[in-house]
Protein backbone atom coordinates (compact mmCIF):
# COMPACT_ATOMS: atom_id res chain seq x y z
CA UNK A 1 0.00 0.00 0.00
CA UNK A 2 1.59 3.30 -1.12
CA UNK A 3 1.12 6.76 0.40
CA UNK A 4 -1.01 7.90 -2.55
CA UNK A 5 -3.81 5.59 -1.37
CA UNK A 6 -3.84 7.10 2.13
CA UNK A 7 -6.16 10.08 1.32
CA UNK A 8 -8.68 7.68 -0.23
CA UNK A 9 -8.54 5.45 2.85
CA UNK A 10 -9.16 8.47 5.11
CA UNK A 11 -12.09 9.62 2.94
CA UNK A 12 -13.74 6.21 2.92
CA UNK A 13 -13.06 5.68 6.64
CA UNK A 14 -14.69 9.02 7.43
CA UNK A 15 -17.70 8.08 5.30
CA UNK A 16 -18.08 4.69 6.99
CA UNK A 17 -17.72 6.23 10.46
CA UNK A 18 -20.50 8.71 9.67
CA UNK A 19 -22.77 5.95 8.35
CA UNK A 20 -22.21 3.74 11.39
CA UNK A 21 -22.74 6.62 13.83
CA UNK A 22 -26.00 7.65 12.13
CA UNK A 23 -24.78 11.14 11.26
CA UNK A 24 -26.77 12.83 8.44
CA UNK A 25 -25.46 11.76 5.05
CA UNK A 26 -24.91 15.28 3.69
CA UNK A 27 -22.70 16.30 6.64
CA UNK A 28 -20.93 12.92 6.66
CA UNK A 29 -19.88 13.41 3.05
CA UNK A 30 -18.94 17.07 3.47
CA UNK A 31 -17.23 16.62 6.84
CA UNK A 32 -15.08 13.64 5.82
CA UNK A 33 -13.94 15.44 2.68
CA UNK A 34 -13.04 18.67 4.49
CA UNK A 35 -11.06 16.81 7.17
CA UNK A 36 -9.20 14.80 4.50
CA UNK A 37 -8.45 17.94 2.48
CA UNK A 38 -7.11 19.75 5.58
CA UNK A 39 -4.82 16.81 6.42
CA UNK A 40 -3.41 16.09 2.96
CA UNK A 41 -3.74 19.34 1.02
CA UNK A 42 -4.23 22.15 3.52
CA UNK A 43 -6.72 24.98 3.71
CA UNK A 44 -5.87 26.01 0.13
CA UNK A 45 -8.19 23.23 -1.04
CA UNK A 46 -11.31 24.77 0.50
CA UNK A 47 -11.85 27.40 -2.25
CA UNK A 48 -11.61 24.57 -4.79
CA UNK A 49 -14.37 22.67 -2.94
CA UNK A 50 -16.54 25.79 -2.70
CA UNK A 51 -16.13 26.58 -6.41
CA UNK A 52 -17.12 23.06 -7.48
CA UNK A 53 -20.11 23.05 -5.17
CA UNK A 54 -21.30 26.46 -6.32
CA UNK A 55 -20.90 25.40 -9.95
CA UNK A 56 -23.22 22.46 -9.33
CA UNK A 57 -25.74 24.69 -7.50
CA UNK A 58 -26.05 26.98 -10.52
CA UNK A 59 -26.73 24.13 -12.97
CA UNK A 60 -30.04 24.95 -14.65
CA UNK A 61 -30.91 21.24 -14.99
CA UNK A 62 -31.51 21.12 -11.23
CA UNK A 63 -34.59 23.32 -11.65
CA UNK A 64 -36.37 20.28 -13.10
CA UNK A 65 -35.98 18.36 -9.84
CA UNK A 66 -38.32 20.39 -7.57
CA UNK A 67 -40.82 20.70 -10.41
CA UNK A 68 -41.03 16.91 -10.88
CA UNK A 69 -41.26 16.44 -7.10
CA UNK A 70 -44.06 19.03 -6.91
CA UNK A 71 -45.84 17.23 -9.74
CA UNK A 72 -45.67 13.94 -7.80
CA UNK A 73 -46.94 15.58 -4.58
CA UNK A 74 -49.92 17.19 -6.31
CA UNK A 75 -50.82 14.03 -8.25
CA UNK A 76 -50.83 12.07 -5.00
CA UNK A 77 -53.66 14.33 -3.77
CA UNK A 78 -55.47 14.79 -7.08
CA UNK A 79 -57.53 11.58 -7.07
CA UNK A 80 -56.04 10.40 -10.36
CA UNK A 81 -54.60 7.28 -8.74
CA UNK A 82 -57.94 6.27 -7.19
CA UNK A 83 -59.69 6.62 -10.54
CA UNK A 84 -56.99 4.58 -12.27
CA UNK A 85 -57.30 1.81 -9.72
CA UNK A 86 -61.08 1.65 -10.11
CA UNK A 87 -60.59 1.23 -13.85
CA UNK A 88 -57.89 -1.45 -13.55
CA UNK A 89 -59.94 -3.16 -10.83
CA UNK A 90 -62.72 -3.74 -13.35
CA UNK A 91 -60.59 -4.17 -16.49
CA UNK A 92 -58.35 -6.95 -15.15
CA UNK A 93 -60.25 -8.06 -12.04
CA UNK A 94 -61.98 -10.91 -13.87
CA UNK A 95 -58.57 -12.59 -14.39
CA UNK A 96 -56.79 -14.62 -11.75
CA UNK A 97 -54.16 -12.27 -10.35
CA UNK A 98 -55.76 -9.42 -12.28
CA UNK A 99 -55.68 -6.93 -9.41
CA UNK A 100 -51.96 -7.54 -8.87
CA UNK A 101 -51.27 -7.12 -12.60
CA UNK A 102 -53.38 -3.97 -12.65
CA UNK A 103 -51.40 -2.65 -9.68
CA UNK A 104 -48.15 -3.09 -11.60
CA UNK A 105 -49.62 -1.23 -14.57
CA UNK A 106 -50.81 1.62 -12.33
CA UNK A 107 -47.40 1.85 -10.65
CA UNK A 108 -45.81 2.19 -14.12
CA UNK A 109 -48.26 4.98 -15.01
CA UNK A 110 -47.60 6.73 -11.69
CA UNK A 111 -43.85 6.45 -12.35
CA UNK A 112 -44.33 8.04 -15.78
CA UNK A 113 -46.32 10.88 -14.20
CA UNK A 114 -44.25 11.58 -11.11
CA UNK A 115 -40.61 10.55 -11.59
CA UNK A 116 -40.12 9.32 -8.00
CA UNK A 117 -40.34 5.87 -6.43
CA UNK A 118 -42.16 6.60 -3.18
CA UNK A 119 -45.44 7.71 -4.77
CA UNK A 120 -46.35 4.35 -6.32
CA UNK A 121 -45.38 2.28 -3.27
CA UNK A 122 -47.18 4.44 -0.73
CA UNK A 123 -50.29 5.05 -2.84
CA UNK A 124 -50.80 1.43 -3.89
CA UNK A 125 -49.92 0.26 -0.39
CA UNK A 126 -52.82 2.34 0.91
CA UNK A 127 -55.32 1.67 -1.90
CA UNK A 128 -54.59 -1.73 -3.45
CA UNK A 129 -53.03 -3.85 -0.72
CA UNK A 130 -56.04 -3.92 1.68
CA UNK A 131 -58.38 -4.78 -1.22
CA UNK A 132 -56.19 -7.66 -2.44
CA UNK A 133 -55.80 -9.04 1.08
CA UNK A 134 -59.58 -8.79 1.56
CA UNK A 135 -60.06 -10.81 -1.64
CA UNK A 136 -57.82 -13.56 -0.17
CA UNK A 137 -54.80 -12.87 -2.38
CA UNK A 138 -51.68 -14.65 -1.23
CA UNK A 139 -49.49 -12.10 0.54
CA UNK A 140 -46.57 -12.67 -1.82
CA UNK A 141 -48.75 -11.91 -4.86
CA UNK A 142 -50.33 -8.88 -3.17
CA UNK A 143 -47.15 -7.31 -1.76
CA UNK A 144 -44.48 -8.08 -4.37
CA UNK A 145 -46.12 -6.22 -7.29
CA UNK A 146 -46.50 -3.05 -5.20
CA UNK A 147 -42.82 -3.08 -4.22
CA UNK A 148 -41.51 -3.93 -7.69
CA UNK A 149 -43.94 -1.61 -9.46
CA UNK A 150 -43.24 1.27 -7.11
CA UNK A 151 -39.48 1.04 -7.65
CA UNK A 152 -40.06 1.65 -11.37
CA UNK A 153 -40.11 5.36 -10.55
CA UNK A 154 -36.30 5.24 -10.40
CA UNK A 155 -36.05 4.08 -14.01
CA UNK A 156 -39.15 5.06 -15.99
CA UNK A 157 -38.94 8.68 -17.19
CA UNK A 158 -39.28 11.38 -16.03
CA UNK A 159 -37.09 9.88 -13.28
CA UNK A 160 -35.59 12.53 -10.99
CA UNK A 161 -32.61 10.20 -10.50
CA UNK A 162 -31.94 10.17 -14.25
CA UNK A 163 -32.00 13.97 -14.20
CA UNK A 164 -29.27 13.96 -11.52
CA UNK A 165 -27.26 11.37 -13.45
CA UNK A 166 -27.52 13.43 -16.63
CA UNK A 167 -26.26 16.51 -14.80
CA UNK A 168 -23.25 14.65 -13.35
CA UNK A 169 -22.45 12.69 -16.53
CA UNK A 170 -23.14 15.70 -18.77
CA UNK A 171 -25.30 13.75 -21.19
CA UNK A 172 -28.66 14.53 -22.78
CA UNK A 173 -31.57 14.09 -20.35
CA UNK A 174 -33.83 13.43 -23.33
CA UNK A 175 -31.64 10.55 -24.51
CA UNK A 176 -31.56 9.11 -21.00
CA UNK A 177 -35.36 9.26 -20.81
CA UNK A 178 -35.69 7.60 -24.22
CA UNK A 179 -33.15 4.92 -23.32
CA UNK A 180 -35.00 4.00 -20.11
CA UNK A 181 -38.39 3.44 -21.75
CA UNK A 182 -37.81 -0.02 -23.28
CA UNK A 183 -36.10 -1.55 -20.20
CA UNK A 184 -38.90 -0.12 -18.07
CA UNK A 185 -41.57 -1.66 -20.31
CA UNK A 186 -39.72 -5.00 -20.32
CA UNK A 187 -39.77 -5.00 -16.52
CA UNK A 188 -43.50 -4.17 -16.45
CA UNK A 189 -44.27 -6.95 -18.94
CA UNK A 190 -42.18 -9.56 -17.07
CA UNK A 191 -43.65 -8.60 -13.70
CA UNK A 192 -47.19 -8.93 -15.06
CA UNK A 193 -46.35 -12.17 -16.90
CA UNK A 194 -44.92 -13.70 -13.73
CA UNK A 195 -48.04 -12.83 -11.71
CA UNK A 196 -50.37 -13.99 -14.49
CA UNK A 197 -48.61 -17.34 -14.99
CA UNK A 198 -48.40 -18.11 -11.27
CA UNK A 199 -52.07 -17.30 -10.70
CA UNK A 200 -53.10 -19.25 -13.81
CA UNK A 201 -51.30 -22.34 -12.50
CA UNK A 202 -52.59 -21.79 -8.96
CA UNK A 203 -55.78 -19.67 -8.96
CA UNK A 204 -55.95 -19.62 -5.17
CA UNK A 205 -52.94 -17.26 -5.11
CA UNK A 206 -54.95 -14.49 -6.77
CA UNK A 207 -58.71 -15.12 -7.01
CA UNK A 208 -60.67 -13.38 -9.74
CA UNK A 209 -63.17 -10.66 -8.94
CA UNK A 210 -66.58 -12.21 -8.10
CA UNK A 211 -69.12 -11.93 -10.92
CA UNK A 212 -71.50 -9.87 -8.80
CA UNK A 213 -68.78 -7.23 -8.36
CA UNK A 214 -68.05 -6.88 -12.08
CA UNK A 215 -69.58 -4.06 -14.12
CA UNK A 216 -70.85 -4.20 -17.74
CA UNK A 217 -68.61 -3.31 -20.65
CA UNK A 218 -70.27 0.10 -21.04
CA UNK A 219 -69.38 0.96 -17.44
CA UNK A 220 -65.78 -0.09 -18.08
CA UNK A 221 -65.66 2.34 -21.00
CA UNK A 222 -66.91 5.10 -18.73
CA UNK A 223 -64.24 4.25 -16.18
CA UNK A 224 -61.63 4.41 -18.96
CA UNK A 225 -61.87 8.19 -18.89
CA UNK A 226 -59.54 7.96 -15.87
CA UNK A 227 -56.73 7.28 -18.37
CA UNK A 228 -57.16 10.61 -20.14
CA UNK A 229 -55.43 12.87 -17.60
CA UNK A 230 -52.46 10.54 -16.95
CA UNK A 231 -51.89 10.03 -20.68
CA UNK A 232 -52.05 13.78 -21.31
CA UNK A 233 -49.51 14.46 -18.55
CA UNK A 234 -47.14 11.75 -19.79
CA UNK A 235 -47.41 12.87 -23.42
CA UNK A 236 -47.00 16.54 -22.51
CA UNK A 237 -43.84 15.88 -20.49
CA UNK A 238 -42.06 13.19 -22.52
CA UNK A 239 -43.53 14.15 -25.89
CA UNK A 240 -42.36 17.75 -25.59
CA UNK A 241 -38.82 16.56 -24.77
CA UNK A 242 -38.61 13.96 -27.54
CA UNK A 243 -40.12 16.33 -30.12
CA UNK A 244 -37.57 18.99 -29.23
CA UNK A 245 -40.29 21.43 -28.17
CA UNK A 246 -39.04 21.80 -24.60
CA UNK A 247 -35.99 21.14 -22.47
CA UNK A 248 -36.36 18.77 -19.49
CA UNK A 249 -36.70 21.79 -17.20
CA UNK A 250 -39.45 23.32 -19.33
CA UNK A 251 -41.18 19.95 -19.64
CA UNK A 252 -41.08 19.60 -15.85
CA UNK A 253 -42.90 22.93 -15.57
CA UNK A 254 -45.51 21.66 -18.05
CA UNK A 255 -45.93 18.51 -15.96
CA UNK A 256 -46.32 20.50 -12.74
CA UNK A 257 -48.99 22.64 -14.42
CA UNK A 258 -50.70 19.49 -15.70
CA UNK A 259 -50.75 18.02 -12.20
CA UNK A 260 -52.42 21.15 -10.81
CA UNK A 261 -54.94 21.08 -13.68
CA UNK A 262 -55.68 17.40 -12.96
CA UNK A 263 -56.38 18.20 -9.33
CA UNK A 264 -58.69 21.03 -10.40
CA UNK A 265 -60.60 18.81 -12.86
CA UNK A 266 -61.06 16.16 -10.17
CA UNK A 267 -62.22 18.90 -7.75
CA UNK A 268 -59.37 18.12 -5.37
CA UNK A 269 -57.52 21.42 -5.80
CA UNK A 270 -57.50 23.54 -2.68
CA UNK A 271 -55.20 25.85 -0.79
CA UNK A 272 -54.40 23.07 1.70
CA UNK A 273 -53.43 20.68 -1.13
CA UNK A 274 -51.12 23.26 -2.73
CA UNK A 275 -49.64 24.25 0.61
CA UNK A 276 -48.97 20.62 1.57
CA UNK A 277 -47.46 19.91 -1.87
CA UNK A 278 -45.18 22.95 -1.63
CA UNK A 279 -44.00 22.09 1.89
CA UNK A 280 -43.31 18.47 0.92
CA UNK A 281 -41.51 19.58 -2.24
CA UNK A 282 -39.29 21.94 -0.26
CA UNK A 283 -38.59 19.24 2.32
CA UNK A 284 -37.67 16.54 -0.22
CA UNK A 285 -35.79 18.94 -2.47
CA UNK A 286 -33.88 20.41 0.47
CA UNK A 287 -32.82 16.94 1.60
CA UNK A 288 -31.61 16.05 -1.91
CA UNK A 289 -29.77 19.35 -2.36
CA UNK A 290 -27.89 18.99 0.94
CA UNK A 291 -26.82 15.49 -0.13
CA UNK A 292 -25.68 16.93 -3.47
CA UNK A 293 -23.66 19.62 -1.69
CA UNK A 294 -21.98 17.09 0.61
CA UNK A 295 -21.31 14.71 -2.27
CA UNK A 296 -19.87 17.57 -4.36
CA UNK A 297 -17.38 18.27 -1.55
CA UNK A 298 -16.53 14.57 -1.34
CA UNK A 299 -15.91 14.10 -5.07
CA UNK A 300 -13.95 17.37 -5.30
CA UNK A 301 -11.41 16.18 -2.73
CA UNK A 302 -11.48 12.66 -4.16
CA UNK A 303 -10.41 14.06 -7.54
CA UNK A 304 -7.91 16.49 -6.03
CA UNK A 305 -6.11 13.71 -4.18
CA UNK A 306 -5.90 11.60 -7.35
CA UNK A 307 -8.44 8.98 -6.30
CA UNK A 308 -10.18 8.83 -9.66
CA UNK A 309 -6.95 8.17 -11.52
CA UNK A 310 -5.78 5.52 -9.06
CA UNK A 311 -9.01 3.53 -9.19
CA UNK A 312 -9.29 3.96 -12.96
CA UNK A 313 -5.76 2.70 -13.57
CA UNK A 314 -6.29 -0.20 -11.19
CA UNK A 315 -9.52 -1.35 -12.83
CA UNK A 316 -8.37 -0.85 -16.41
CA UNK A 317 -5.23 -2.79 -15.51
CA UNK A 318 -7.43 -5.87 -15.04
CA UNK A 319 -7.81 -5.97 -18.87
CA UNK A 320 -11.08 -7.88 -18.65
CA UNK A 321 -14.22 -5.81 -19.19
CA UNK A 322 -16.53 -8.40 -17.64
CA UNK A 323 -14.44 -8.48 -14.49
CA UNK A 324 -14.55 -4.68 -14.43
CA UNK A 325 -18.35 -4.69 -14.82
CA UNK A 326 -18.56 -7.30 -12.08
CA UNK A 327 -16.59 -5.07 -9.70
CA UNK A 328 -18.74 -2.05 -10.57
CA UNK A 329 -22.00 -3.91 -10.01
CA UNK A 330 -20.72 -5.50 -6.79
CA UNK A 331 -19.67 -2.05 -5.54
CA UNK A 332 -23.13 -0.63 -6.30
CA UNK A 333 -24.79 -3.56 -4.51
CA UNK A 334 -22.71 -2.95 -1.37
CA UNK A 335 -23.27 0.81 -1.45
CA UNK A 336 -26.99 0.23 -2.02
CA UNK A 337 -27.20 -1.33 1.45
CA UNK A 338 -26.31 2.05 3.00
CA UNK A 339 -26.83 4.87 0.50
CA UNK A 340 -29.73 6.32 -1.48
CA UNK A 341 -29.50 6.60 -5.25
CA UNK A 342 -28.60 10.31 -5.28
CA UNK A 343 -25.56 9.74 -3.07
CA UNK A 344 -24.53 6.72 -5.12
CA UNK A 345 -24.72 8.76 -8.32
CA UNK A 346 -22.63 11.59 -6.89
CA UNK A 347 -19.95 9.31 -5.45
CA UNK A 348 -19.60 6.56 -8.06
CA UNK A 349 -20.52 8.03 -11.45
CA UNK A 350 -17.54 10.43 -11.61
CA UNK A 351 -15.28 7.45 -10.82
CA UNK A 352 -16.83 4.73 -12.96
CA UNK A 353 -18.04 6.71 -15.99
CA UNK A 354 -14.53 7.50 -17.40
CA UNK A 355 -13.75 3.77 -17.16
CA UNK A 356 -16.96 2.90 -19.02
CA UNK A 357 -16.23 5.46 -21.73
CA UNK A 358 -12.65 4.18 -22.04
CA UNK A 359 -14.06 0.70 -22.67
CA UNK A 360 -16.09 2.14 -25.55
CA UNK A 361 -19.57 2.16 -23.98
CA UNK A 362 -22.16 4.93 -24.22
CA UNK A 363 -22.78 7.05 -21.07
CA UNK A 364 -26.53 6.88 -21.80
CA UNK A 365 -26.38 3.08 -21.71
CA UNK A 366 -24.43 3.14 -18.46
CA UNK A 367 -26.96 5.54 -16.92
CA UNK A 368 -29.84 3.14 -17.59
CA UNK A 369 -27.76 0.17 -16.40
CA UNK A 370 -26.90 2.15 -13.27
CA UNK A 371 -30.55 2.97 -12.52
CA UNK A 372 -31.62 -0.64 -13.09
CA UNK A 373 -29.02 -1.72 -10.53
CA UNK A 374 -30.08 0.97 -8.05
CA UNK A 375 -33.68 -0.13 -8.52
CA UNK A 376 -32.57 -3.58 -7.33
CA UNK A 377 -30.99 -1.95 -4.27
CA UNK A 378 -34.35 -0.42 -3.38
CA UNK A 379 -35.90 -3.90 -3.39
CA UNK A 380 -33.14 -5.97 -1.75
CA UNK A 381 -33.61 -7.12 1.86
CA UNK A 382 -32.80 -6.14 4.51
CA UNK A 383 -32.11 -2.47 3.65
CA UNK A 384 -34.25 -1.78 0.55
CA UNK A 385 -35.96 1.59 0.97
CA UNK A 386 -39.25 0.57 -0.66
CA UNK A 387 -39.60 -2.32 1.80
CA UNK A 388 -39.77 0.15 4.67
CA UNK A 389 -42.03 2.56 2.76
CA UNK A 390 -44.58 -0.23 2.32
CA UNK A 391 -44.30 -1.45 5.89
CA UNK A 392 -45.17 2.07 7.03
CA UNK A 393 -48.56 2.01 5.26
CA UNK A 394 -49.37 -1.72 5.18
CA UNK A 395 -52.12 -3.30 7.33
CA UNK A 396 -50.97 -4.70 10.70
CA UNK A 397 -51.16 -8.32 9.51
CA UNK A 398 -48.34 -7.69 6.99
CA UNK A 399 -44.98 -8.40 8.66
CA UNK A 400 -41.46 -7.58 7.45
CA UNK A 401 -40.97 -11.32 6.89
CA UNK A 402 -43.93 -11.28 4.48
CA UNK A 403 -42.42 -8.30 2.67
CA UNK A 404 -38.96 -9.90 2.40
CA UNK A 405 -40.44 -13.16 1.12
CA UNK A 406 -42.65 -11.50 -1.49
CA UNK A 407 -39.91 -9.58 -3.25
CA UNK A 408 -37.50 -12.42 -4.11
CA UNK A 409 -39.09 -13.52 -7.45
CA UNK A 410 -39.22 -9.90 -8.62
CA UNK A 411 -35.56 -9.44 -7.71
CA UNK A 412 -34.74 -12.39 -9.98
CA UNK A 413 -36.67 -10.71 -12.81
CA UNK A 414 -34.81 -7.47 -12.12
CA UNK A 415 -31.45 -9.27 -12.26
CA UNK A 416 -32.43 -10.89 -15.57
CA UNK A 417 -33.23 -7.50 -17.11
CA UNK A 418 -29.98 -6.07 -15.73
CA UNK A 419 -28.06 -8.82 -17.51
CA UNK A 420 -30.06 -8.21 -20.69
CA UNK A 421 -29.01 -4.57 -20.64
CA UNK A 422 -25.41 -5.52 -19.88
CA UNK A 423 -25.07 -8.00 -22.75
CA UNK A 424 -27.38 -6.28 -25.26
CA UNK A 425 -26.78 -2.50 -25.06
CA UNK A 426 -29.06 -1.80 -28.04
CA UNK A 427 -32.04 -2.47 -25.77
CA UNK A 428 -31.19 0.92 -24.30
CA UNK A 429 -29.62 2.69 -27.27
CA UNK A 430 -32.06 1.85 -30.07
CA UNK A 431 -34.87 4.25 -29.11
CA UNK A 432 -32.65 7.31 -28.44
CA UNK A 433 -30.96 6.75 -31.80
CA UNK A 434 -34.33 6.54 -33.56
CA UNK A 435 -36.01 9.44 -31.74
CA UNK A 436 -33.16 11.92 -31.91
CA UNK A 437 -32.18 10.94 -35.47
CA UNK A 438 -35.51 12.42 -36.59
CA UNK A 439 -34.78 15.83 -35.10
Secondary structure, DSSP 4 states (H G I P E B T S, - for coil): --GGGHHHHHHHHHHHHHHHHT--HHHHHHHHHHHHHHHHT-TTHHHHHHHHHHHHHT-GGGHHHHHHHHHHHHHHHHSHHHHHHHHHHHHHTTSTTHHHHHHHHHHHHHHHHH--SHHHHHHHHHHHHHHHHHTT--HHHHHHHHHHHHGGGGTSSS-HHHHHHHHHHT--HHHHHHHHHHHHHHHHHHHHHHHHHHHHH-GGGSPPPPGGG---HHHHHHHTTHHHHHHHHHIIIIIHHHTTSS-HHHHHHHHHHHHHHHHHHTT---HHHHHHHHHHHHHHHHHHHHHHHHHHHHHHHHHHTTHHHHHHHHHHTT--HHHHHHHHHHHHHHHHTT--HHHHIIIIIHHHHHHHHHTT--HHHHHHHHHHHHHHHHHSTTT-HHHHHHHHHS-TT--HHHHHHHHHHHHHHHHHHHHHHHH-THHHHHHHHHHHH--
